[in-house]
Amino acid sequence: MARSAVNVDDYRRAARQRLPRAVFDAVDGAADDELSMAANRRALDAITLRPRALADVRGRDLRTTVLGEPVSMPVMLAPCGIARMMNKHGELGAARAAGRAGVLFAVSTVTSYPLEAVAAAATGPLWFQLYPPADPDACRTLIERAARAGYRALCVTIDGAVLGRRQRDARNGLQIPVRLTPRLVLQGARRPRWAFGYLRSGAAATREATLQSPRSLREASAAMEATANPITVETMRQIREVWEGPLVVKGIMRAEDVEPMVELGVQGIVVSNHGGRQLDGVAGTTEVLPEIVAAAAGRVEIYVDGGYRRGTDVLKALALGARAVLIGRPYLFALAAGGERRVVEMLQLLRDELDTAMALTGCPAIDAIGPDLVTSERLGVQEPVLPSLGAIDNHNHDHEGRAP
């Protein structure tokens, strides 16, 4: 990219030009007919904004906290596996970029570098996203490594009993474990810059608790396959016994699943359908967000991912009760477009968009964003989506000082 992007989708277009088709599709694609991925965007597009008039929005403040950790804005980098496919620096570059931008980075179990190396490179707060290994001893060891490395919270992904069926990968001949077919070799040859940066040094992946050095592409893909395990209440209890810090669960899509999480001692919930990459045909995350916020009733912090591409998208999520938004594909594409500096640039772009959205909706600070700011096109009415949310304390909706 010779010039700066003007929106997040510009990074996607740049990544498509730089990456082999199979690699691009592995990130850009989703399960089956990709209906769930499309539903994420439709749910966001169905929400419209209701600007307040005559609000004093000078000196806007985008700062907030996540599990008590100060961050520069309510945006986090979501856990994404084997980021080195995008850029040779992978998670190391993403961690440095997040620190420069003052946001939190959630590091995947299937990271391209040892979790200790990512922690050493980071200058900001980190979560460790856990796909619990089937072996309890391996799971315990992995959790203990994350604790020793200084990760602030453990984020357990629970929607990975099996790997979703991703048809783009099948059509491209991308299999788990990965096999270097003639088609993949040819695609790599057409992208020599990518091939030199990735294949020359190989990939690295954290596989359960044993990683000490970089692994091959085949071993990295085998590690991804090993992450597919059913997660039960007993699994969560065992994790809670080992991990003493804040615990987050990622993959909740039903209000009735909130109470068991609270009983298990969870401090945060990520409303997520895995970016549409697991089960096709489920609702968009923004569509179910309000019911999960209502069920939580301020007892845990609620986050959301899935299709967020604009600062206005972030504002909509906050208005519906989310504490912060996680983004995945955008920062992977930014990595592919130009590494760490492009991720920093992308985060600044989102920050600028959110700042503009706050100014034009009458919100001088994050705490001023509430449910009165949004309506639903699907309802066909010009009323707040959830008037009752004003009574719910989700830690970031302090309505004192709001402009009339």
C-alpha positions as a printed Julia matrix, in Angstrom:
404×3 Matrix{Float64}:
   0.0     0.0    0.0
   1.71    3.15  -1.23
  -0.75    5.46   0.47
  -2.72    5.35   3.7
  -6.01    3.49   3.79
  -9.21    5.47   4.14
 -11.25    2.6    5.61
 -10.7    -0.87   7.02
 -11.74   -2.57   3.8
  -8.71   -1.04   2.07
  -6.51   -3.39   4.09
  -8.57   -6.34   2.92
  -8.05   -5.31  -0.7
  -4.32   -4.9   -0.16
  -4.11   -8.31   1.56
  -5.9    -9.93  -1.35
  -3.22   -8.63  -3.7
  -0.32   -9.76  -1.5
  -1.45  -13.18  -0.23
  -1.83  -16.49  -2.07
  -5.49  -17.12  -2.72
  -5.64  -20.08  -0.34
  -4.17  -18.04   2.49
  -6.41  -15.03   1.84
  -9.51  -17.23   1.68
  -8.52  -19.01   4.89
  -8.9   -15.67   6.7
 -11.61  -14.04   4.61
 -13.88  -17.08   4.41
 -16.33  -18.68   6.81
 -18.32  -21.89   7.25
 -20.49  -23.48   4.56
 -22.52  -20.81   2.7
 -21.07  -18.03   4.9
 -24.54  -16.98   6.03
 -23.45  -16.37   9.62
 -20.64  -14.09   8.51
 -23.11  -12.09   6.4
 -25.58  -12.05   9.32
 -23.01  -10.26  11.46
 -22.94   -7.36   9.01
 -26.71   -7.35   8.46
 -27.32   -7.1   12.2
 -25.03   -4.08  12.42
 -26.49   -2.43   9.33
 -30.0    -2.81  10.78
 -29.1    -0.5   13.67
 -29.34    3.24  13.03
 -28.11    6.13  15.15
 -30.1     8.88  16.91
 -27.82   11.92  17.41
 -28.39   14.19  20.41
 -28.65   17.92  19.8
 -26.73   20.75  21.48
 -24.34   18.49  23.39
 -20.96   19.89  24.4
 -18.58   17.46  22.71
 -15.39   19.46  23.02
 -12.43   17.51  24.4
 -13.82   14.04  23.7
 -12.41   11.16  25.74
 -12.34    7.64  24.22
 -10.57    6.01  27.17
 -12.19    3.2   29.13
 -11.23    0.08  31.07
 -11.47   -3.63  30.34
 -11.55   -5.79  33.47
 -10.08   -2.81  35.26
  -7.24   -2.41  32.72
  -7.0     1.11  31.25
  -7.2     1.17  27.43
  -7.18    4.05  24.97
 -10.46    3.04  23.35
 -13.04    0.22  23.53
 -11.45   -1.85  20.74
  -9.36   -5.01  21.23
  -7.43   -7.3   18.9
  -9.19  -10.67  18.89
  -7.34  -14.0   19.07
  -6.48  -15.28  15.59
  -4.42  -18.38  14.86
  -1.09  -18.49  13.01
  -0.88  -14.76  12.21
   2.53  -15.39  10.67
   0.68  -16.43   7.52
  -0.04  -12.72   7.09
   3.38  -11.33   7.89
   6.64  -12.84   9.1
   6.38  -10.97  12.41
   2.87  -12.3   13.07
   1.72  -11.96  16.67
   4.93  -10.15  17.64
   4.02   -7.3   15.3
   0.38   -7.34  16.42
   1.42   -7.19  20.09
   3.73   -4.24  19.47
   1.05   -2.46  17.44
  -1.56   -2.97  20.15
   0.82   -1.53  22.73
   1.56    1.5   20.56
  -2.18    2.09  20.13
  -2.95    1.55  23.81
  -5.35   -1.35  23.21
  -5.52   -4.92  24.48
  -4.39   -7.94  22.45
  -5.8   -11.45  22.96
  -3.19  -14.02  21.89
  -4.42  -17.3   20.4
  -3.46  -20.76  21.61
  -2.45  -21.4   18.01
   0.01  -18.54  17.97
   2.88  -18.43  15.5
   5.35  -17.72  18.29
   5.68  -19.06  21.83
   3.31  -17.25  24.15
   6.33  -16.16  26.19
   7.91  -14.52  23.14
   4.72  -12.59  22.4
   4.55  -11.43  26.01
   8.17  -10.27  25.84
   7.45   -8.27  22.67
   4.28   -6.65  24.04
   4.18   -3.19  25.57
   0.5    -3.33  26.47
  -1.9    -5.68  28.26
  -2.45   -9.2   26.94
  -5.09  -11.87  27.3
  -4.33  -15.49  26.53
  -7.07  -17.2   24.55
  -7.31  -20.86  25.49
  -8.48  -23.8   23.42
  -8.32  -26.28  26.3
  -6.29  -29.38  25.35
  -8.09  -32.66  25.94
  -5.3   -33.74  28.3
  -5.97  -32.03  31.69
  -2.26  -32.02  32.57
  -1.38  -30.33  29.25
  -4.16  -27.81  29.85
  -2.87  -27.05  33.34
   0.68  -26.58  32.09
  -0.42  -24.23  29.33
  -2.44  -22.11  31.78
   0.5   -21.97  34.17
   2.77  -20.8   31.35
   0.34  -17.99  30.53
   0.27  -16.94  34.18
   4.07  -16.9   34.47
   4.36  -14.89  31.25
   2.14  -12.16  32.71
  -1.08  -12.51  30.73
  -3.76  -10.46  32.48
  -6.78  -12.66  31.73
  -7.61  -16.09  30.37
 -10.16  -16.14  27.53
 -11.61  -19.62  26.97
 -13.17  -20.26  23.56
 -16.05  -22.71  23.97
 -17.5   -22.99  20.44
 -14.86  -25.33  19.02
 -16.08  -28.86  19.71
 -15.16  -29.62  16.09
 -13.74  -27.5   13.3
 -16.32  -25.76  11.11
 -16.7   -26.81   7.48
 -15.03  -24.08   5.42
 -15.75  -24.6    1.77
 -13.27  -22.06   0.45
 -10.47  -24.02   2.12
 -11.75  -27.25   0.6
 -11.93  -25.75  -2.89
  -8.44  -24.31  -2.53
  -7.04  -27.63  -1.4
  -6.18  -26.21   2.02
  -6.51  -29.12   4.4
  -5.93  -29.67   8.09
  -3.19  -30.8    8.47
  -1.89  -28.65   5.61
  -0.48  -30.45   2.6
   1.68  -28.55   0.14
  -0.19  -29.49  -3.01
   0.98  -28.32  -6.46
  -1.83  -25.75  -6.41
  -0.6   -24.21  -3.15
   2.99  -24.21  -4.35
   1.93  -22.43  -7.55
  -0.06  -19.83  -5.61
   2.94  -19.19  -3.39
   5.2   -18.78  -6.41
   2.87  -16.05  -7.69
   3.37  -14.15  -4.41
   7.17  -14.32  -3.98
   7.3   -11.66  -1.27
   4.88  -13.65   0.86
   6.61  -16.95   0.09
  10.02  -15.58   1.03
   8.76  -14.11   4.3
   6.74  -17.12   5.4
   8.07  -20.31   3.88
  11.75  -19.44   4.2
  11.67  -19.4    7.99
   8.72  -21.74   8.48
   5.75  -21.27  10.8
   5.66  -21.56  14.53
   2.69  -22.66  16.57
   1.87  -23.22  20.18
   0.65  -26.78  20.39
  -0.72  -27.62  23.79
   2.09  -27.1   26.34
   5.18  -28.36  24.56
   6.35  -25.56  22.26
   9.89  -24.29  22.77
  10.98  -23.56  19.17
   9.44  -22.79  15.76
   7.51  -25.58  14.06
   6.82  -26.48  10.46
   3.7   -25.53   8.53
   2.43  -29.09   8.85
   2.99  -29.09  12.62
   1.29  -25.72  12.94
  -1.81  -26.97  11.13
  -1.82  -30.12  13.26
  -1.82  -27.84  16.31
  -4.92  -26.1   14.95
  -6.64  -29.44  14.5
  -5.77  -30.35  18.09
  -7.71  -27.32  19.37
 -11.06  -28.91  18.48
 -12.38  -30.35  21.75
 -15.81  -30.26  23.4
 -15.83  -27.92  26.41
 -18.06  -28.89  29.34
 -18.95  -27.4   32.72
 -16.38  -29.72  34.27
 -13.73  -28.41  31.89
 -14.49  -24.87  32.98
 -14.38  -25.83  36.66
 -10.96  -27.39  36.2
  -9.72  -24.26  34.43
 -11.13  -22.04  37.17
  -9.24  -24.07  39.78
  -5.92  -23.5   38.0
  -6.31  -19.92  36.75
  -6.44  -17.38  39.56
  -6.87  -14.24  37.45
  -9.82  -12.81  35.52
 -11.63  -15.42  33.4
 -13.43  -14.66  30.13
 -15.57  -17.01  28.03
 -15.81  -16.51  24.27
 -18.64  -17.98  22.21
 -21.89  -17.17  24.05
 -24.92  -16.6   21.81
 -27.89  -17.27  24.15
 -29.14  -15.34  27.16
 -29.79  -18.52  29.15
 -26.11  -19.43  28.93
 -25.11  -16.36  30.92
 -26.19  -17.59  34.37
 -24.02  -20.75  34.3
 -21.04  -18.59  33.36
 -21.66  -16.3   36.33
 -21.89  -19.34  38.61
 -18.55  -20.57  37.27
 -16.89  -17.34  38.35
 -16.46  -15.79  34.91
 -15.75  -12.05  34.84
 -16.27  -11.45  31.12
 -18.29  -12.85  28.21
 -17.55  -12.41  24.51
 -20.7   -12.59  22.4
 -19.3   -14.39  19.37
 -20.19  -16.78  16.56
 -16.5   -17.18  15.7
 -16.8   -14.74  12.82
 -19.18  -17.19  11.13
 -16.32  -19.69  10.82
 -17.84  -22.5   12.89
 -21.61  -22.98  12.56
 -23.41  -21.49   9.58
 -26.95  -20.18   9.91
 -26.71  -18.61  13.37
 -27.78  -15.07  14.19
 -25.53  -12.06  13.91
 -23.78  -11.23  17.16
 -25.16   -7.69  17.37
 -28.67   -9.13  17.08
 -28.3   -11.22  20.24
 -26.1    -8.77  22.14
 -28.96   -6.92  23.92
 -30.49  -10.07  25.41
 -27.12  -11.22  26.73
 -26.42   -7.79  28.24
 -29.82   -7.91  29.91
 -29.2   -11.41  31.29
 -25.8   -10.38  32.66
 -27.37   -7.41  34.46
 -24.0    -5.81  35.15
 -22.52   -8.85  36.93
 -19.95   -9.5   34.19
 -18.47   -7.38  31.44
 -19.85   -8.08  27.97
 -17.76   -7.85  24.79
 -18.71   -8.63  21.21
 -17.06   -9.5   17.9
 -18.22  -10.32  14.4
 -18.26   -7.96  11.42
 -17.09   -4.77  13.15
 -15.42   -2.56  10.55
 -16.3     1.05  11.41
 -16.14    3.42  14.34
 -19.91    3.73  14.05
 -20.13   -0.05  14.47
 -18.22    0.24  17.73
 -20.53    2.99  18.93
 -23.58    0.82  18.16
 -22.17   -2.06  20.21
 -21.47    0.21  23.17
 -24.96    1.68  22.94
 -26.38   -1.84  23.16
 -24.41   -2.56  26.32
 -21.05   -3.96  25.22
 -17.96   -2.92  27.13
 -15.69   -3.22  24.1
 -15.47   -4.71  20.61
 -12.97   -7.3   19.36
 -11.73   -7.21  15.78
  -9.97  -10.07  14.0
  -9.88  -10.06  10.22
  -9.12   -6.3    9.98
  -5.84   -6.52  11.84
  -4.81   -9.71  10.03
  -5.35   -7.96   6.71
  -3.45   -4.93   8.0
  -0.55   -7.22   8.94
  -0.59   -8.63   5.41
  -0.73   -5.13   3.92
   2.4    -3.92   5.66
   3.06   -5.39   9.08
   3.03   -3.67  12.45
   2.83   -0.11  11.14
  -0.31   -0.91   9.14
  -1.98   -2.38  12.24
  -1.18    0.82  14.13
  -2.58    2.8   11.21
  -5.74    0.68  11.09
  -6.35    1.14  14.83
  -5.87    4.9   14.46
  -8.37    4.89  11.61
 -10.96    3.15  13.81
 -10.18    5.55  16.63
 -10.72    8.55  14.35
 -14.01    7.1   13.1
 -15.23    6.43  16.65
 -14.2     9.92  17.71
 -16.15   11.41  14.8
 -19.19    9.25  15.58
 -19.13   10.34  19.23
 -18.85   14.0   18.27
 -21.76   13.8   15.84
 -24.04   11.84  18.2
 -23.42   14.14  21.18
 -21.16   11.91  23.27
 -18.17   13.61  24.92
 -17.0    10.38  26.58
 -17.53    6.64  26.44
 -19.74    6.78  29.53
 -22.18    9.01  27.64
 -22.96    6.29  25.08
 -26.3     4.67  25.93
 -29.23    2.77  24.39
 -31.1     5.94  23.5
 -28.59    6.47  20.66
 -29.8     3.57  18.51
 -32.9     2.32  16.74
 -33.58   -0.81  14.75
 -34.59   -0.68  11.1
 -35.99   -4.2   11.48
 -38.51   -2.94  14.03
 -39.62   -0.19  11.68
 -39.98    2.28  14.56
 -38.1     5.38  15.63
 -37.6     4.4   19.25
 -34.6     3.18  21.21
 -33.97   -0.52  20.65
 -33.94   -1.35  24.36
 -35.3     1.46  26.53
 -34.97   -0.81  29.58
 -31.2    -0.97  29.18
 -30.93    2.44  30.79
 -31.52    0.73  34.13
 -28.76   -1.83  33.59
 -25.32   -1.05  34.95
 -22.88   -2.72  32.58
 -19.9    -0.79  34.05
 -19.67    1.71  31.2
 -23.1     3.35  31.06
 -22.91    6.07  33.66
 -25.58    8.47  32.47
 -24.64   11.32  34.8
 -23.59   14.45  32.95
 -25.28   13.4   29.71
 -26.45   16.22  27.53
 -30.25   16.6   27.57
